[in-house]
Structures are given as C-alpha cells and as structure tokens.
Amino acid sequence: MAENYDLVVLGAGPGGYVAAVRAAHLGMKVAIVEKEKVGGVCLHKGCIPSKSLLRSAEVYHDLKRSTDYGIQVGDIQLDMYLVQERKQKIVTQLYKSVDQLLKKNKIDIYYGTGRILGSSIFSPRPGTISVEKVDGSESDMLTPQYVLIATGSRPRTLPGLNIDGDFIMTSDHALDLRSLPNSILIIGGGVIGIEWASLLNDFGVDVTILEYADRILPFEDEDVSKEMTRLLKKRKIKVITGAKVLPETVSIENDQVTLQAEKNQDSLTFSAQKVLVSVGRQANIEDIGLHNTSIKVEKDVIQVNEFMQTAESHIYAIGDVIGGYQLAHVASHEGILAVEHMAGLEVKPIDPLTIPRCTYSRPEIGSIGLTESEARSQGYEVKVGKFPFRGVGKSLVYGKIDGFIKIIADKKTDDLLGVHVIGPHATDLISEAGLAKVLDATAWEIAQTIHPHPTLSEAFAEAALAVDGKPIHG
C-alpha cells in the first residue's frame, strides 16, 4: 500500500533537506528519498570537506611564515592522516545535525533510489514515487501531492578520458587523499580547479593548471582573474590558458601521467604523478523516471519556470539539476521558494544578480552582479571604484595584503551593478554587497555606512568612495 504525503523530495542535499524542513514548518507531511546520506554532495563530497582541507592548508602555510608575526616555532610537519581525520570529524558532526534536524521536524527518510512513475488508474497524473531500497528489499510506494527533484550533480569529465580514481581523479577522489603526490596537473581553471590548486600548493605539491579558456576563472571579472593569475604564478603555480587537453594522448608509466594539450596550434607535453579533472559538474537526472513525465530537459538540465515548476506543474526541481549557479546556497533558496509556492504563499522569483559567488582559495574571491565587461556589453555607462586591501590597516595587521574590492555602478542612476572582492575573507565580506543589492543601495549609501576601524570591511567604504573618485586613503 502506498504512503500518502503532501511532498516527497528526491535528494537530501542542501536544497532538498532545507526545502523539506521549510515544508514541515508550513504544516506539510514530508518525506525525503536519499540514495546515500542526508546532507548530500555538499556535506560529504564537496563544500564542507574541501573547505576543511583548505583551512588546514592555510594554517600550514601561515605556520611556515610564523616568524613574520614574531613567533618562532620548531619543525613544522604536515600529517595528512590528521588532516583527513579533522575533515571527517567536521563532516560527521554536521551530518548528525542534519539527521537530527529532519527527525525534529518529523520528516520521513527513505533510503534508496526514487523514481517518478507515470499516470495510471490509481494516479491520474505522474508523480507516484517508487523507492528501490538500498538493501534490495521490496520497494516502497509513495503518493505525494507535490514532488521536488533535488538530486544534485556529479563531477563531469572529458570524453575519452578514463577516470581511474588513482592516477586520474575527480574532486571526489582527491578529497580522500592520504598521501600527497609530488606533482599534479589540474585540468580546468574554474572555481573548483583554483581551490584545489591553492590548497595543494600550500601542502607543497608542484601544481600546473591547464585551462581551455583564454583566462582562468572566465566567469569572474577580468581584473579579478588577472589578479588571481598573478598571485598563483607568484606562488610558483604554473597557469597555462588556451590549452585544449587531448585525452587520447594520456599515458601512465613509471607512476607518472603524461598527456598533451594544444595551445595556439602547438602541441605541448605535460607530466605529473596525478591528474585532477575539474571541468564542471553534470546533473543527476538519469534513472529518476523523467521519461514517465512531460518534464523538459535541455542541455542536460531540467527546465523550470521562475517558481521552480517543471512542465508538470505539481513537480518542482531545484539546485544543480536545473543548471545555472550550481551552488549550495542557491539550491537552499530555490528549495524554500518552491515549497512556499506550493503552499500558496506569495513568493518573489530569484534575481540572479543578487546571488553571491565564492571561491575559497588563497586569496578568496567573492562576487555578485555583473562584471565590468558584462555591464558595458549590456549598454550601461559605468563608473568603477577600486581599492586595494593593502590600503587598510587591518590587512597589514592580519598579514594579508593582496587583492582589492571593485564596485561597478551605473553612471546615470548610481545603481549598483556589480561588486567583486579578491582578498582576505572575501567570501564573508561579499554579504555586505549582497544586502546592498537586495536593498537597492548605491555606492554612496555604502560609503555613508560607518565601517568599524580597524576592519577589512573598511575597504568597502573606500571602494564605494572611489566610485566617484573620492577615496579618503587612496
């Protein structure tokens, strides 16, 4: 016999479980179907474990230069076993918290693969969920009023490139490294590739980045991309752009991976102990019963309207499966929007220009809104304010002086078009710009906000003043 629910969520990542909790708050009877563990890729194979490793790498780097702060230390040694142990403790603690959160809100969890069934004499529209259990026992049948697809994504690879998890890895494999290679080739200079390049370099690995585009971080503001390139090269990380990797040339011999890449019609050869493939992520939309529905898929992602509804109005989809910004905080926000729309509440569609984007490398990057080139290409006459972190006292005290804050405004209306931060704690600082965007603040209003001294946030006020050419300390 089928169990009835108001909502069944496929996937318990940061989109799915947050949506489930919000639905429970709204009085819905909710179930989640999850193949592995609640928390999803973000908690177990992405955001949290990678940031734990990045933090260990940052501390290791800082300890090696502790004399800059007047502190003499003894022999500093890296213990990857302890690094991994700390990472797992954090993941386990957060996993238990999510599990308890779902129990607290009386959300039922079914472990297995959920598939959407087509219409039948028992259900006039597609949406009944069959759950193929992990243990192979008899499937459960769930009959919901609404379905929310939040099945996430997995690392993408290059056609013809064999991922063996040892010599040629994705980020899933790299997260569990117990010993470090002497050298690594990172294919892809996007956010994930840059984060891995940063942390492995801090751990002492010889890093080479091969990026197909003409610059790393191609979706960031060009000034940010240039600054990150400069700082990576300063750290002896080799950055090769405009490089098309040729999978058919890959060979493994004597514990070394060798491959070729085309650049400007020349063939270049690269070798390293390991290769990390970081070329984006692919939506998990296979084998969930989409063929039993009228749901549309284009460019390998599910198509939805501004309220996260698919072509089947009672089936919603959020997060990585719908493309766009494949970010945990976006999935969570989309999940809340979706269930509030199901409940008949008045909801406001998400404006992509209010979504903060973060890169947790050293230094960090935080950005929101349009880049300068995007603003100009859209016809805006812009004015730009830029202020370096080395110009504020807290950066000098903190010992992190690289980077800047860049603010782009509409010259005619003073509207804030974009904010781009590269430097210490950029991923925390960008929230000020996010609030400014939501409140439709101008650069002048940011400058009028009293920023405490000494703090890194003072750079925001100075960059805002610089928009009109009047920074105090510039």
N, C-alpha and C positions, 0 to 999 in steps of 0.2 A: 504494500500500500504506500502511496506517495505521501510525503510530509508536505504540508502547506506552509508557505512563507509569504510575507509581503515582499521581501527582497532576498535574492540569492546573489552573492558576489563571487565571481570566479577570480581567485587570486588574493593573497593576503599580504601583499606588499604595502608600501606607504600610501598607495592610492586606495587599494581595496580595504585594508583594515580601518583606515581613517573614515572612509565612506560608511563602513558598517557601523562604526561607533556613532557617527552622526545620525544615521538612520535609526539606531536604537534610541537615541535621545529624542527623536521625533515620534517615538512610540511604535515603530515598526518591529515586526518579528523577523529576525535576520539570521541568515546562515552564510557561512563562507566555505567555499571549496578550495582546498590548497593541496598541491602535489607534494610539497616538501615541508618547510617550516614557516610559521607565521613570521612576518617581518620582510619576507621576500628577498630579492636580489640586493636591494639597498642595504639591508641589515646584515645579510650573510655573505654576499659576494661582491659588494660594491661600496656604497658611500661610507659606511661605518668602518669596516676593516681596512679599507685603503687609507682613510684619514688617520686611523691608529698608526699605521706604518709610516705615514708622512710625518706624524708628530714625533715618532721615535727617531726618524731620520733628522728632523730639525734639531732635536735635543742633542743628538750625536754630533751634528755639525757645530752647534753652539759650544758644546763641551770642548771640542778641539781648538776653539779660539777663546777659551775662558780667560786667558791672560789679557785679552783686550779689555776685560772688565776688572782686572786686578786680582784675579783668582788663579792661584797655582794648584794644579791637580796632578795626580800621578798618571800612571799608564792607563790610557782610555782604551777599552776593548769593546767591540760590538759582539753581542751574543744573540744570534738570530733565533735561537730557541726561546729565549726570554722575551724577545720582541714579539714572536708569534704567540707566546703564552699570554702576554698582556693583551694583544689583539683579541684573542679568543675569550678572555675574561670579560672584556667590554661587550662583545657580541652576545655572550651568554646572558649577561646581566640585562641587556636591552631586550633580548628575546623573551626572557621570563617576564619582563614588564609588559610587553605587548600581549603575551599569553594571558596574564592576569587581567589586563585591561579588557580583553574580549570576554573573559569569564565574568568579570564585574558587570558588564553590560548585557549578560545573558545571550551572547551570540553563539550559536551552534557552529562547530567546526567539523567539516567532513574532509578527511584526508584521502585524496585520490585525484583522478582526472575527471573534471566536469565537462560534459558535452551537452550542447543545446539540441534537443530533439525537435523534429518538425511537428506540424499540426496533426491531430488525429481525432478520432471520435470522442476521446476523453479530454482533449485540449484543442479548442478551435484555432489557436494561433501557436506558432513555435515559441518555445520558452521553457518547457519542462526540462529539468536538468537530470541527466543520468550521471551518477558518480561511480566510476570504476575505481574500486578501492585499491590502495597500495598493497594490501595483503592478499589480493586476489579473491576475496570472498564476494558474496553476492552483491551486485550493485545496488546503491540507494537511488531512489527516485524522489526528486524534489519538485514541487509545483509552486512556483512563485508568481506574484502579480507583476513584479519587475525583476529584470536581470541586469547586473552590472558586470561588464567584462573588464578585468583589470589584471590580465595575465602577464604583463611586463614584456621583457625582451632578453636577448642573449647576445653575446659578442658576435659581431659579423666577421667574416674572413674574406680573403681574396680568392676568387675562383681559381682552382688548380693548386692552391697552397694547402698542403696537408698539415693539420694541427695535430701534433702527437702528444702535447702536454708536457714534454720534456725539453727537447731542443727548440721546438717551435710552439709557443704558448699564446694563450689569450690572457686577459687580466684575471680570469677565474683561476687559472693555474698559478700565475705569478703571486697571487695573494697567499699561497701556501708554501712559498719558497723557504726551505730550511737551511739552505746554504746559498751563498751568492756567487754568481758567475764572475769571472774577471772582466768580461765584456758582454755587451748586449746591443743588438740592433732593434730599434723600435720603429715599426712600420706605422706611420700615422702621427702627425704633429698636431692633433686636436687636443681637447681638454684632457682626456684620459692619457694620451701619449705623453703630454707635457708633465702631468703629475707623476707618472712613472719615471720619466727621465730625471726629474728633480730628486725624487726620493732615492733612486738607485745611485745617482751621482753622489748624493750625500753619504750613502753607505760605502762609497769607494769604488763603484763599478764604472768601467770605461763605457760611456754611452754615446751612441750615434743615432740620430733621428733622421728617418727618410720620409719626407712629406711630398705628396703628389702635387699639391697646390704651390703657387709661387711664394707662399709665406706660411709659417706656422700659425696656428690659431686664426684661420682665414675668416672666421665669423666675428672676430673681435675688431675693435677699432684699429686702424693701421698703425697708429702711434704706439698702442699697447703691444701689438705684435712685434714691432721693431724693437721696443724696449726689452721685451722678453727674449728675443733673439740675441740681443747684445749681452744680456745678463747670463744666458745659458752658455754662450761662447766664452764669456769671461770665466765661467766655471769649467772650461775645457770640454764642454759637451759639443760634439760635432753636429751641426744642423745642415742637412742637405735638402733643399727645396727643389720643386720642379722635377722630382725623381719618381719615375714610374717603375715600381718593382716588377720583375719578371719571374713569376712563380716557377716556370719551367726550368729556370736556371739553378734552383735551390739544390744544394748537395750537402750531405753530412759526412764528414770524415775526420777521424782522429779527434773526436769531441769538439769539432768546430763546424759551424754552419756557414756556408759560402753562398752568396747569391749575387745577382747582377741587377742593376737598375739603369734605365735610360734617362739621360739628362742632356737636353739640347742636342739630341740625336747621337750623343756619345754613349758608350756602354761603360759603366763603372762597376767595379767588383768590390764587394764588402764581405768581411768575415768577422764572426764573433762566436762566443761559446753558446749564446742563446739568442733567439729572435722572439720579440713580443709583438704580436699583431694587434694593432689598435686602430681599426678603420671604421668605427661606429658600431651600432647595435641594431639587431634585427628583431622585429616584433614577433611575439609568440602567439600566432593566430592559427597555427595548424592544429588539426585534430580536436577542435573545440565545437564542432558542429555548425560552423558558419554556412556550410552548403545546405543546411536544412532551413535557412532563413533567406530573407531578401536583403540582408546586410551587404553593403557595397564595400569592396576593397580596391583601393587604388594605390599604386606604388608600394605595395606590400603592407599598407596600414589600413585600419578600419576608418571609414568616413563617418563623421558625426556633424551635427549642427552645433550652434553656439551653446546649446544646453546639454551637450554630450549625448544626444539621442542619435541612434542609428536609423536606418531606413525602417526598421521595426521600432515603432515609437515607444514600446514598453521595454526595449533592450537598449541599454546605455553602454558606452565604452569610454575609458579614461586612461591616461598615462601613456606609457611607451607604445601601446598598441595603436594609438591614433596619430603617432608621429609628432611633429612639432618639437618643442623643447622637451627632450627626454630627461626630465629632472624630477627628483622625488617630491620636492615641494610643489611642483606644478601638478603632479598626479594627485597629491593630497587635496589641493584646492579644487581641482576638477571633480574629485570624488564628492566633496562637500556640496559643490554646486549641483551635481547630478541628483543626489538624494533629496536636496531641498526642492529641486524642480519636480521630482516625483511626488513630493509631499504637497505640491501646490503652492509653495511659498514663492514670493516674488524674488527673483534672482537676477543678478547683473552678469552678463557674459564677461569672460576674462579678456582683458585688453593685453595682448602680447607685449606691448610696450611698457607694461608695469611689472613684468616678470624679471627678477634679478637672476643673473647667470654668474656662476662662480667656478674658479679654478684654484685648487688648493695646493699649488706648487709653492716653491720659494723663489721669488716673492709670490704672493697670492694675487688673483685678479677677481674683481667684482665689477659687473657692468649691468646697465639697464637702459632700455630705449634704443634709439638709433645711433649708429656710428656716424662720424662726420661725413664720410663719403655717401652713406645711405641718405642722410638728411639733404645733402646737396643734390643727389640724384633725384630726390622727390620734389625738388623745386624750392626748397627752403633757402632763404638768405640767412646764413648763420653767423653767430658770433661765438667765439670759443675762449674759455678761460682755463688756464692750466697752471698748476702749482706743484712744485716738487716736494717730496717728503723731507728732503734734507733741509728745507726751509723752516721746519717746525722743531721746537726744542725736544719734544717727546721722542721724535725719531732718533735724534742724536743720543739721548739718554738710553733709549731702547737698543741702540746699536744696529738699527735697520733703516738705512737712509736712501736706498734705491727706490725708484718709482715716482709716481705722480698721481694727481687727481685731475681729470679733464672733464669740463662741463660744456655741453653744446646747447645753445639756446637759439630760439627764433629771433632774428634781429628786428622783425616788425612787431611781434607781440610779446616778446620776452618769455614765451612759453619754454619750459624745459623740454628739450628733445632727447637728450641722452647724457648719461654720466658713466665715466669709465675710470676705474681705480686699479692701479697696479702698485703694489707695495705691501707693507706690513699690515696684517689684519684687514685686508681689503674685503674679504668675504663677510666680515662683520660690519665694516663701515658702509657697505653698499645699501644697507637697510635704511639709512637716512635718506638716500636718494629715492628708494622705493616709496617711503612715506611722502616725500616731496612730490613724486609723480601722482600718487593717489589723491593728494590734496591740491593738485594742480598749482603747486608753488612755483615761483620764479627764482632765478638765481639771486635776485635782490633779497627775496624773503629768506633764503638760506643764509645769506650774509648777515641779515639782521638778527638771526638766531644766535644767542650768546653761547659760544662753544667754550667749555672749560679749559683752563690752561694749567699745566701742560698736558695736552692730549693729542693723539693722532688726528682727531676729528677737526682740529683747527685748520688742517689743510683744506677741508671742505669750505670753510668760510673764506679762506684766501683764494681758492679756485673760483668761488662764486663772485668775489670782488673782481677777480681777473677777467671775468666775462665782459665787464665794462672798462677794463684796463686800469683798475684801481686797487690792486692788492696792497695791503699795508706793508708786508715784508718782502715784496717782490722787487 
